[in-house]
């Protein structure tokens, strides 16, 4: 079966649905700017917009066992030989989905999330909350990912620059940008499909950075380089990325990075010193209690980034 059709059977999102959601996001953005409290972390508003355009590509991202969801579906008989996966299949058959309301692809996606890998999006609502907190003119996301931060910036009428190495997202991003520019004519956004570690940041201007780069060996995105060890990834990816992006940031600009504490301790703290602010990444805790952080620095005009020896 075609991958796009499988993705649709899991998330049957319509164009009318995402049109309603973008206007709801605009209203929430106006309320946030006026000082209203943000929505609950369980609110999924805006996620459908992201998934409408990039969910198929997200399902093609490799996780544990170096396998993506589509390959998991194709090889499900092989994976059922693993005891814990067969246990989950039995649980869905006999308990969680005994009424058969969920089709097999929805069930397999939930099993894949639990047993193999859950590739999540950056929620547009969280991005909107963060952006209104710092009120930037132009946001740079140097690991643009699935498009959540772009949707948020457009809903708030904030200029946006994205950099993304995954060339498989070119066509989905083109459609997403067309949709946003059609629904919100003031949308001012550019997405460069280049390697963020070698990108020339002198050709763009931005006063806020917000990004969530891939964590150590958890996700394997299309076109990403392979790294042998955590030290190798620190040296060849995180360090040059953070150095270059921070150096190009406008004086007094905001540098906000969503990473695990290990990357903060190993790379960001040695480069920039302790973060001046920690912002919890708000998300539903229905699956686990793990709290991620966004580490935030404000770039002082004369500040220089440290060099890791």
Protein Blocks (a to p, Z undefined) as FASTA:
>chain_A
ZZklmmmmmmccdfklmmmmmmmmmmmmmmmmnopacddfklcghjlmmmmmmmmmmmmp
ccehiiafklmmmmmmmmmmpmklmmmmmmmmmmmmmnomacfklmmmmmmmmmmoccdd
ddfklmmmmmmmnopabdcdfblonolmmmmmmmnopacddddfblklmmmmmmmmmmmm
mmmmmlccddddddfklccfklpccfbdcdddddehkbccehiacdfblmlmmmmmmmmm
mmmmmmmpcghiacdddddfklmmmmmmmmnopafbdcdddddfklbmcdcddddddddf
klccdddZZ
